[in-house]
């Protein structure tokens, strides 16, 4: 009898790889029955990664969303799976051990069957504890091999890694080919090597279509014993997304595999629903280039999940860079020119940063560093002149062991800054802190939630959760969406007219002004934020464009007006491209004014503090 290959719809990653946001819970619940009716899926990816932070931005409760979204699949006998980042949980930076343990208990209780655990460094010290915590919580622990192509990442490297995970108790192995740059024959050899070690281990293959390898890779891994293949579907297949399920089915059937057929009537209904979601608002965050395959991605190896948001972020960075160029009498760059410079710089910095696999968060770290380098060099400054705290943590070993050595010039910079390279277990740098969050919730009068799920959400995403609870997140999102709609609907060559948008959050109405911004001043303060009085002294300027925050974690104590600070002391952060960049005091003195509110968008060289 022909070997059966089963299929999984990576619904979360379809959106993640297309653009910046995900559907709302009402849209998810509506589409679920039709996905089930398609009849070809044994698994559906329902949550994980950046998915749940998006709920908070919409003003939705992620815990309610996950419970409602997974329920119909369970009732239909379809397994649900999620993506998690091992040491980092669901976020971009490491989690304490007590939070990691709570994570799996909450997700199991909410209805998620399988967790796909990955570490962009492929460090077993990060993955193996998560395997254990997931199994203790009753979840199926699927350990990932993050696939990339480099002199270090050989077939033997990956087979040996899989053996470590299997020996540690992994129930399944995933080949996570997040950039789609795994070479087909090599991927087949990896699957064969794993099956030779443990014949009955379940293997799932995940890949992206962008560079053009993945249909050949899907056939190759299937021929060598792969059990599950991840698929997408129109209108979010191909491009930076995944191979379409129809093509995958027909390819596998032609090769003699047993595969479930797709109900085409249901496929077309789901396709229509996805398009309606895009027309509603999600399409405003999906750049047209993300619908296209692009062989230029072979060189930088950037993952599809990151390319979804990259193009949106790139538009904003290009706007800021061209604003600076115009001000300084230099010719502007086009999107394509900046993109090629970025791809070339990624290829340059990746080996120097130790060959981390280009997957969240390390793909963002490498890409962000490359983009910062490009932006600084375009302005006549030095490469590496801005390195974010998160980037340093990775380089220094606080996130795990890098596959390759750090370049000598970066080692020298670290020594000059008095930074120390670490070799201890990464978990040791992040002590337990759930009790602190329990106390904060008690003080705020916030319930811990069913199965402690609200405690989990707050501890996992502190700043986003606080913005969600206050209504600020929803107001900011609605304002941004209104601005995008105004730009898109403006007459060609015409100007965007100023308008006021009323946003109601938790029964309270905010008025948000939407108007064109010429870059001469910061964006208008966020809805409901009180203006800050100016003080005396010298300005501390924003080092780059992004969102201003006083702290990057709820456990930190923010500076305030009247505080004495030392030169070089971190007094705030600019969050840009999902990383926090420290703002340091330029001199010893007293803070006399804080000129932006947490969450405000600021431009490079905007004054954000005064120190006397």
N, C-alpha and C positions, 0 to 999 in steps of 0.2 A: 504493500500500500504506500502511496506517495506520502512523503513527510508533510505535515501540516505546518504552515507558517501563519501565525496570528498577527493581527493588526491593532495598533493603538492610535487613537486620534489625539494629537498633542494640542488640544484646543487652547490651553493657556499660552503655549509657546508660539502658536500661530500669530496671536496678537502681539506678543512680546517681540517677535521678530519682524513684525510689519511696522510698528510704530511705538508710541510712548505709553499708551494706556490700554485698558482692558474693558470688556463690557460690564455694565451695571448688573446687580443681582437679578433685577426683574427681567433683563434680557437673557441672562444665563438660564434662569428657570424656564423661560418660554422656549428656548431652543433645545433643551435637554431631551424632551420626548421625541423630537424629530431626529436627533443624533442616534438615539436608541433604535428608531424605526429604520435607519439606514441598514441595520442588520449585519454589518461587516466588522464591527469592533468588539474585541474582548476586553479592551482597556480604554480609558479616557483619562488624559491628564487634566485635572480639575483645578489645581491650585499650586502654590509654592513660589519661591523666588520673589520677584517684585510684585506679583499679583495682588497680595493682600495689602501692601502699602497703597496701592491704587484705590482700593475701597475707602481707605481713610481719607484720601484726597477728595473723593467724591462726597464725603460726609456719610459714608455707609459703614456699618459695622462688619468687619471682615469675618468675624466668627459666625454671625448669622448667615452671611453669604456662603461660606464653605458648607455649613450644615444643609442649607436649602439646595445647593448646587450638586452635592454628592448624593443626596437622598434618592432621586429617581434612577440613577445608575445602579445603586445597590439593589433597589427593588427589581431591576431588570436583570440582575446577575452579572453586571459588567463591573470589573474592578476599576477603582479610581487610583490614580497615582499623582504624586507631587514631586517637586524639585526642591532639594535643600542643599545648603552650602557648607555642611559639616561644621567646622569650628565657627563659621559665621551664621549658622542658623538660616534665617530668612533675610538677612541684611548684608550690608557691604563690609562690615567689620566684625571682629570676633565677639563671641558670647561667653559668659561665665558657664561653668559646668551645670549649676542648678537650673539655669534657664534652658540649656540644651536638653536636659532630662525632661523638664516640663513640656517642652516643645512637642515631643513625640506622644506624650500622654494626651495632650490637647488635640492633636491632629487625628489620633486614633478615635478618640471620643466623638470628634466631629464628623467622622465617616470616611477618612482617607485610609485606603488599604495598604498602599505601597509608597515608600519614600525612596527617591532616587538621590543617594548621597554622593556628593562630589566635592573634591578639593582641587582648585586650579593648580596647586603645586603637586598634586598626586602624592601628598605626604600621608603615609599610613597612620601617623600619630594623630592626624585630624579626622580621618575617615573611620578608623576602627572603633573608637569610642561611640561614634554615632551609630554604627552597626549594632553595638551592644545595647545602647539606649532604645533604639527603635524596636529591637526584638523584645526587650523587657516590657515595652508598652503594647506589644501584641501586633506590631506592624511587620510587613514583609520588608526586609532590609535589602535594597538593591544598591550595590556598591558600583561606582562609576570609574571607568578609565577615561580620563579626559584626553582625547585624541588630538595630537598636533603633529607637525612634520618638522623635524630638526635633526641635527647629528646625534642628539642625546636620546630622542624618543624613538627607539627601535622596536621591532617586533618582540625581541627578547625582553626589553624593558617592560613592555605591557603585559606579556604573559607572566613574567615573574611577579608583577604587581597584582595581577588577578589571583595568583596563587596565594599571596599574603592575605588578600581579602577573604578568599574562600576558607582558608585555614582559620581566620578570625570569626567565622560564622556567617558570612554574607549568604543570604538565600539566593540571590541572583546577581548577575554582572551586567552592567550596561556599558556598551561602547558609545561614549558620548562624543560624537564627532561634531562638536558645536559650530565649527566653521566650515564643515564639509570639505576639509582639505586632506583628510585621510586618503591615502592612495589605495584603490580597490584591492589589488593583490595582497598588499601588506595587511589590510583589515581582515581579509579571508584567512591569512596565516595566523593572525592573533586569535580569531574565533576557533580555528582548528587546534591551536596550542592549548587553549583553555579547555576545550572539550576532551582533549587527550588527557588532561590532568583530572578532570571530573566530568564524566560523560553526561550525567543527568543535571548538571547546573543549568539553570535557565539563563539565556543570554538575550538581551534586547539591544537593538541597534537604533541609534538616534543620529540623524544627520541633517544638514542644511543644503539647499540646492545651489546656493550662490555661485561657487566656483565651477560647478558643472560635473563633478565627479560622482554625485551621490546615487544616481540610478545604477551605474556600474557597481558601486560599492554595495548597494542593497542586494543585488544579484549574487555578488561574490560572498557576502557574509551568509546569505541563505544557503548557498551551495556547500558551505562549511559547517552548517549546523545551527545557525542562529534561529531562535524560537519566535521572537516578536520583532516587528518592524514598526517604527514610528512614521506616521503619515500626516499630511495636511490636506486641505481641500480648498477648492476655488471659493471665493476670489482671493484667498490668502495663501495659496500654494505657490511654489517656485520662487524666484527672486531670492530675497533674504530668508524666505520661509523654507518649507519642506516639500518633498515630492508629493504630488497629488495622489490620493488613495486609488483613483481609477487606474492611473498608469502603473502603480505598484502592483495592483491586483492582476492586471493583464500581463505584466512582465513575469510575475511569479507563476501564473497559470501556464504560460507558454513554456516555462522551464520545467514544468512537470510537478510543481508543488500543489498541495491542497490548500485552497484559500477560499474564504467566504466571499460570496458575491455581494455587491452593493445594490441596495434598492434605489434605483435612479430617481424615482419620483420623490423619495424622501431627501436624497442628495440635493436635488434642485430646490426643495423647500428650505433646507438648511442654508444653501447658497444664497437664496433670496433674503433670508433672515440676517445673515452676516452682512450682506450689502446694505440692508436697512440700518443696521447698527453703524456702519460706516457713514451712511448718509446723515444719520441722526447727529453724531458728533465725533465718532472715533476716526473718521476719515480725515478730519482736520489735523490729525497728528500722524498721518501716514504719508511720507514723502513719495512722490511718483517713482523715483529711482529704486525704491525698495521692491518694486514689482518686477525688476529686471534681474536676470542672472548677470554676473560680472566676473570675468576671468582675472581682472585686476586683483581680486580678493585672494588669489593663490599666493601672492607674494607676502602681504601683511598677515594673512591668516586670521583676520578678525571674524568673530563669530556672528551668526545670523541674529541671535538674540540681542546682541549689542548694536548691530547695524540698524535695527529698528529705531532705536532712539538716537543713534549717532547722527543721522541726517537731519533730524529735527534740531539737535543741539548745534550741529555745524552751521545751520542757518543763522542762529543767534550769535555764534562766535564770529562768523564772517561779517555780520552786520557791525559788531563791535570793532573788529579789526579794520574794516573799511572806513568806519567813522574816524578812527585814529589816522589812517592814511590820508583821508581827505583833509583833515585838520593840519597834517604835516606836509601837504603838497605832493603826495605820492599817488601813483596810479592804483586804482582799486583792483582787487583780485576777484575772479569769478569762482563759483562753487567748484567747478571742475579743477581749477588751478589749485585751490586750497586742498581739495580732496587728494590730488596726486602728491602734493607736498606732504600731506599727512601720512599717506600710505608708505611713501619712501622713508619718512622719519620713523614710523613704526618698525619697519624692517631694520633700521639702524639701531634703535634703542633696545629692541627685544633681546638680542644676545647680551647686551651690556647690562641688562636688568636681570640676568640669570636664567633666561628661557622659561619663565613661568608659562604654563598652558594658557592660551588666550581665551579664558572663560571667566565669567563673573566671580569675584570682583577684579581679578588680575588683568583681564582684557581691558577693563576700564582704566586700571592703573597705567598700563602700558600705553594705551591709546591717549589717555589724558596727558600723560607725560610728553608723548610725542606732539600732541596738539599744543601744549604749553610751550614746548621748545620752538615749534614753528612760529607761534604767535610772538614769542619774545625775539626770535631771530629776525622776523619781519620788521620788528621795531628797532633793530640795531643792537639788541641786547644779546647776552651770552646764552648758549644752550645750557640747560640744567639750572638756569638762574632761579626758577621756582620749582621746588619739589614738595608736594603735599605731604602732610603727616602720614596719611595712609600708605603712600608710596615708600616713605622711609621705613615704616614698620615692616613692609614686605621685604625690602632690601636688607634690613638688619636681622631678619629671621624671626620676627615676632609673629608672623603668620604661618610659619613652617619653613621647612628646608627647601630652598630653591634648587631646581634640577641642575643648574649650571652656576659657575662662579660669577660674582659681581665684578664689573669692570674696574680696573685700577683707579681711574679718575673718580669714580663714585666712592670707592673705599677711602681715597684721600680726602674727599669732601666730608665724609662721615667723621673721619679722624679730626679734621679741622673744626667740626661742630661739636666735638666731644661725644659723639654717638658711639654706642657699643654694639658690636655684632653678637647676636645671641645664639645659643645652641640648645637651650632647655626646651622641654615640651611646651609648645605654644600656649596650651591651656593654663600653664602656671602664671602667665602674665595677666590673667583676667579672673580675679577672685569672685566668688559667689556674691550676688547682691539682690536676690529676690526679696529678702526681708526689707531692704531699703525701699523697694517699690511698693511692698505691702503697706508700709507706713505712709508713703506719699499718697496712696489711694485712700487710705483711711482718713488722712488729713483733708483730702479733697471731697470726701463723701462719695467716692466712686466704688461701686460693687466690684468684687473680685471676679464675678461671672460664673456661669456653669462650668464645672471642671477647671476652675481658675483660669478660664480662657481670656478674661479681660486683664488679669494680672499678666498673663503671658504676652498679650498684645502690647501693653504699656512697656514692659521690660524689653521686648524685642525692638519696638519702634518708638522710643520715648518722645522725640520731638514731633513726629507725625501724629502720635496718639493725642498729645496735648493740643495740637492744632485742630485735630478732629473734634475733640471734646469742646473746645472753645467756639467752633464754627468757623474759625479762620481758614482752615484748609478748604472747605467747600466754597467760601466766598472768593478765595484766591483762584480756585479752579474755574468757577463761573466767570470771573472777570477775564481770565486768560482765554477761555473759550469764546466769550463775546468779542474779544479783540480779534481773534483769528477769523471769526465769522465776518466781522466788519471788513477785515482786509480782503477776504476772499470775495465778498459781495460788492466791494467798492467798484465803481466804473473804471474801466481800463484807463490808466493814466490820471485818474481822479484822486482826490484826497479822501482820507478817512475822516468823517465828521465826528466831532466830540459828541458823546452821548453818556447818559447816566444809566447804569444797570442796577436794578433793585434785586437783592438776593436775600431770601428769607432762610435763616438757619435757626433751628430750635425755637421757632416762634418769634425770633427777633429779626427785624428787617435792616439790612445794611444797604447803603447807596455807594456804588463803586463807579468812579468816573473812568470812561474809556476814551482815550484821545491819542492821536499820533504822538510819538516821542522822538524828538530829533537828536536825542543823546546829549543835549546841552545841560541836562539836569537829571537827577535820579527819577525813576518812575514814582508816581504818586504813592503816598503811604498806603499801606494795606487797609482794606475796609475795617472801620472800627478802631483803628490804631490812633493813639493820642500823639500830637506833635511833641517833639522834644525841644526844649529851649536851648539856644546856642550859648556857649560859654566863651571864656577867653583862652588864649593859647594857640599853639601850632596845630595845624590839621594833620591827622593821620589818614592817609589816602588808601582807598581800596586797591590792592595789588592786581586785581583782575575783576572781570564781570561775573556776577552770580548773585546768590541770595545771601544776605547778611544774617549771621547768628552770633549771639554772645557766647554760647556753649555748643558743643557737638554731642553731648550726652547729658541726660537729666541729673547724673551724679555730680557734675561739675558745678562750681559756684561762679556765677557770672560777675564780672566787674560792674561797678556802678559809679555814678558821678560822686566824686569826693575821694575815691580810692587812690592811694599812692601806688605807682607802678615803676618798675625798673626797665631800662632800655633792653630791648630784646624779649621782654615778657609777652607771652601770648595774651591778648586782650579780647580777641574775637575771631570769627571765622567767616570765610566766604565759601559757601557751598557751590561748587561748579562741577558739572558733569559727574554728579554722584560722589564726589570726594570733598572733604573739608580742608581748606587751605588756611593756615594760621595767619592772623594779622598780628604783627608784633608792634609794641611801643617803640617809637623812634628815639625816645630819650627818657631819662628819669623824670618823674614829675607826677602831677595830680591830674586825674581825669576830670575835666570841667564840663564836658558835654558828650553825649552819645547821640549822633546825628542821624541815625537810622534805627528803625524798629526791627526786631527779630522777624525774619521772613521777608523783609523788603528786598526788592531787586535793586542792585547798585551797579554802576558802571565803573570800569577801571579809572582810577584817579579821582573818584568821587570822595569828598571828605566824609569820614564815618565816625571819627572821634576828634576831640580837642584835648590836648595835654599841655599843662602850663607848669 
